[in-house]
Amino acid sequence: MRDAAGEDTGTAVSRDDGGTRHPAGTTRRRLLRTGAALAAGAAGAPLLGACQASQADSVGADGRITVELWHGQADTGRKAIQSLVDDFNRGQSRIRVDAGGGGVVADAMLQKVTAALAAGSYPDIAYVFGADLARVARSPRVVDLTGALRGTAYWPQFWDSVRDAVELNGQVRAAPAVLDSLCVVYNRKLFRQAGVPYPKAGWTWDDFVRTARLLTDSRRGTFGTSWPGTGDEDTVWRLWPLVWDLGGEVIAPDGHSIGFQDVGERALGTLAQLAADKSVYVDPKPGSEQMHQVFIGGRMGMMATGPWELPDIVDGKVDYDVVAPPTYSGRPCTIAGPDTWTVFDNGPVRSRAAVEFLRWLGDPAQDVRWALGGGSLPLSKASAARPEWRRHSARTTGLPVFTTALDTARVRPVHPAYPQISQAVGEAVVAVLLGRSSPAEALRACAEKADAALLIPR
């Protein structure tokens, strides 16, 4: 459900933000919002309660093994995955992948999978958000893919963030599905009108704050930048690059406390300065749709976002470009949000068939088709080097910046307490943006809640 490639225009078109004109409720921004939230909301659901796998026959009357795939994609993304599945099914006679989709879009997949595991009737493969993998992987029905994937020729070619997103306690618990990164899209026209130089790679957060202030004009109703203000995962994931750049971590090495106690105040202080300058548009509604519309409407100078937003920006005829995020240290640092294909144990025959399909899907020849048709970034450097992607990237303003950012992008930790940490951080960010708390006060409240969550045995 990301942005699918628009071959006629050379622009990316919404994938996990789904479709040329993506319908309400299927955007990547909503996925980011709901992924961790659903994990928290489903905390009481009996993921570990599934007592046995599906009893469906592994081999049909025609001698073929049927693999059930819940892909959660809509519109263009659904067409892209179905095209790949059809090619796989035509290419051999032993396995048939049934891409029925599961009857839900990706942002409802966790609830669907949770209920299926509790009932003991679940698919062979499901699309699971990276932020939800640690919780889902607690089920004994999740297949360990360590041996199956680490031995592939393309595994070393995956970006570090891709591998990190599917590994838990040294094991590969899922196959990579889709990938994005966070960079800064800016309105060139507003920069020219304000007489402000365009941002360049290597700029600092002080540069960003100063630029946002210069671009803000209350008389014309323009803002320098924006930040989601609902406290959801879309609010939170944007803060982690600041924390990492300052030397912090989401979780401390001992696993018992947050890892940003020493640097969180400075990171939140940057947001406090934007708020004090009145240069940040704080989006009050879930999904961040309003701030994106403000940018596309020509009333915002800079917006941190991902490649899924480029189609609407192009459609809106915005004179835009993309730059790497600012840093404190001068070292490139951003975040990626990979999602996964998680395999469930319906017996060894079906599990092996599911793994065979995912190995085929992850090969660069298929991965680049999925990235183009589904609107994500390539999962591996080998995929990014293929001529199809290079041609597409050359036609799409700013897309190479998102791809280059993958060299240094990091991911949120695969940890079962992450949803509770995210909730605490989201509350802190909103309190600072709205002037309800100082950075120090917000961090103390955040640490108290997040540390308590980390002390719960899991």
Salt bridges, closest charged atoms under 4 A:
GLU7 OE1 - ARG395 NH2 3.02
ASP16 OD2 - ARG2 NE 1.87
ASP16 OD2 - ARG15 NH2 2.40
ASP16 OD1 - ARG28 NE 3.06
ASP17 OD2 - ARG29 NH1 3.43
ASP87 OD1 - ARG90 NH2 2.25
ASP87 OD2 - ARG369 NH1 2.87
ASP107 OD2 - ARG30 NE 3.07
ASP124 OD2 - ARG350 NH2 2.86
ASP160 OD1 - ARG163 NH2 2.49
GLU167 OE2 - ARG150 NH2 3.08
ASP180 OD2 - ARG2 NH1 2.80
ASP180 OD2 - ARG28 NE 2.72
ASP207 OD1 - ARG210 NH2 2.53
ASP217 OD1 - ARG219 NE 3.49
GLU233 OE2 - ARG412 NH1 2.68
ASP234 OD1 - ARG238 NH2 3.04
GLU249 OE1 - ARG410 NH2 2.62
ASP277 OD2 - ARG213 NH1 3.02
GLU289 OE2 - ARG29 NH2 3.04
GLU309 OE1 - ARG29 NH1 2.22
GLU309 OE1 - HIS292 NE2 3.54
ASP312 OD1 - ARG21 NH1 2.80
ASP312 OD2 - HIS22 NE2 3.04
ASP315 OD2 - ARG21 NH1 3.03
ASP319 OD1 - ARG188 NE 3.01
ASP319 OD2 - ARG192 NH2 2.99
ASP339 OD2 - ARG2 NH2 3.43
ASP339 OD2 - ARG28 NH1 2.84
GLU356 OE2 - ARG94 NH2 2.62
GLU388 OE2 - ARG386 NH2 3.29
GLU427 OE1 - LYS449 NZ 2.63
